[in-house]
Every structure is written in structure tokens, then in C-alpha cells.
Amino acid sequence: MPDIVGIRFKSGYKIYDFEVNGIDIKVGDSVVVESDFGLSIGSVIRGRQFIEFPERKLKKVIRLATEEDIKTCEENKETEKEAKVYCLERIMARGLQMKLIDVEATLDKRRVVFYFTAEGRIDFRELVKDLAAKYKTRIEMRQIGVRDEAKYAGGIGICGRELCCKTFLTSFEPISIKMAKKQELVLNVGKLSGLCGRLMCCLRFEYDGEDLETITVDDEIPPGAEDESIDVIEEKYVHAPKRGGQIAPYQKDIEECKEKAIEAHAQPSEKPKDDTGAQKKNHFRFKKRRSSNK
């Protein structure tokens, strides 16, 4: 029956529960905890609460953060910047097709994590050897998605405000094109996609459907999706993203439109009549009349 507090390690990220462990803690305090990531400093966001039966075994708060801990954290930030520059140099030197996003180090520097994005799997074993040889600590490479990349980088959305994922969203819920259809929005991928290239998270905010739990990631537009635009035929508008080389929704309508378009172009058009001969005859008749009148 422990007392717990909610601790957040980064602004805009999840709040994790930790056992108080008999320490006098209040909201706003900085504390040192042993998380899954390692020894870290976090801020108390949610005050002390009592739970009778926790769902899982909770880790405990080690201590309140001291001035030395804060100083070490600031030094680690400089180390992270240096490690990011060095890692970018090694990525270019080895010609790896990956994009480095961020670097994080634990408070005791026993682990340094490099976050990156890539289109496929990357063999970074030699890169890890280079980093381990320089920093003499455990190196971990984590591949993240395009949404996580946008959350790290931040930016301004088409609404003119800072990205939702950067400000208050703590997790990414599945977004479906059905949500846009339900809200009677124009099914234009360019207008419905955020900076990450995926469907905007705000489509879920005003969706009042009852099937939120049934929506999966498969309903989303995959990274690198292209627009397949078809002309309007018989007042039918078709717009669908490509998925794995195939067109996902509206497949039947697209095929029908393509067949009708091909048939329309295949029909032979009537050749214009060549009236050059008739014009010549009329010219000679007019010339003959003038000569007879004289």
C-alpha cells in the first residue's frame, strides 16, 4: 500500500508513477530516480497519492536532486551535444542511410542513447564500436518513427500553433482516414497530413465515433504515401493513398474510373472533312464569272 507521485522527465512526455519511499516530496520538486532508462532526474508533476493495489511493482524515488545533481545534468547536456556532432561525423564517414535525431545520457553516464530515423534496417555495428571507443560507456541505438521525430524537433502546424505532440500529447493514438470522412473534410492527403507526413492527430479530437478502440495503425496513411488522383467521372471523386505499391481504399471505384477513362480515350474520333478541293472549285468558278462579265 505505497504512496506514489507522478514524475515527468521531459516536457510534453508521459508521467510515470514512483513510490515515495518515505521522502518528503511536493509538486515541483526535482528528484533522482532509477528508471528503465537509468539514473535520471525528473520533476514531480502529480502530488502524493495512495493506492492500495498497484498494477505492477513500482520503482522508488532515490532522493531529492541536489545542486551537484543539477550541475551534473547540465554537464551531461554538453556531452550530449558533443556526442551528436561526433555521431553525425561517423555516420557521414561510413555512409549510413540514417538521420540522427537526438542524444540522451543518463545522470551517471553509464548509458548514452542515440535516437535516429531510417527507411529500413541499418547495420550500425561499426558505428557503435566508434562511439563506444570514444565515450567508454554503454551505447544504445534506438530507431524511432516519423511522429516521434516531429515530437523531438517541434514546429508550427497549419493552424498556426505549436504542434500538439510537442506541447501536450503524451502518446500517439491511431488516426484513421475514416475520422476525416466522418467530419466531412476534404479527403486531400496534403491538407490532412501534419509535418511528420502522417494524418494529423487533431483529427481524433473532434471525432465522435464509437469505434475509437477498433481503429488500428493499419488504418493510417503509411510513411511515403503518394496521392493517386483520378479525374471526376460521373460526379465521382476518388482519392486514395498508395500502400505498399497498391491502392488501399476505394480500389473498386478507382478501377472503374480507370476503365472508363481508357474507353473514352480509345474511341476513334471522326476525321474532319477535307474541303480543300471544294474551295478550289469555288475559286475557279468565281474567277470564270469575273472573266465572263468583262
Buried (B, 14 or more C-beta within 10 A) or exposed (E): EBBBBBBBBEEBEEBBBBBBBEBEBEEEBBBBBBBEBBBBBBBBEBEBEEEEEEEEEBBBBBEBBEEEBEEBBEEBEEBBEEBBEBBEEBBEEEEBEBEBBBBBBBBEBEBBBBBBBEEEEBEBEEBBEBBEEBBEBBBBBEBBEBBBBBBBEEEEBEEEEBBBBBEEBEEBEBBBBBBBEBEEBEBEBEEBBBBBBBBBBBBBEEBEEEEEEEBEEEBBBBEEBEEBEBEEBEEEBBBBBBBEEEBBBBEEBBEBBEEBEEEEEEEEEEEEEEEEEEEEEEEEEEEEEEEEEE
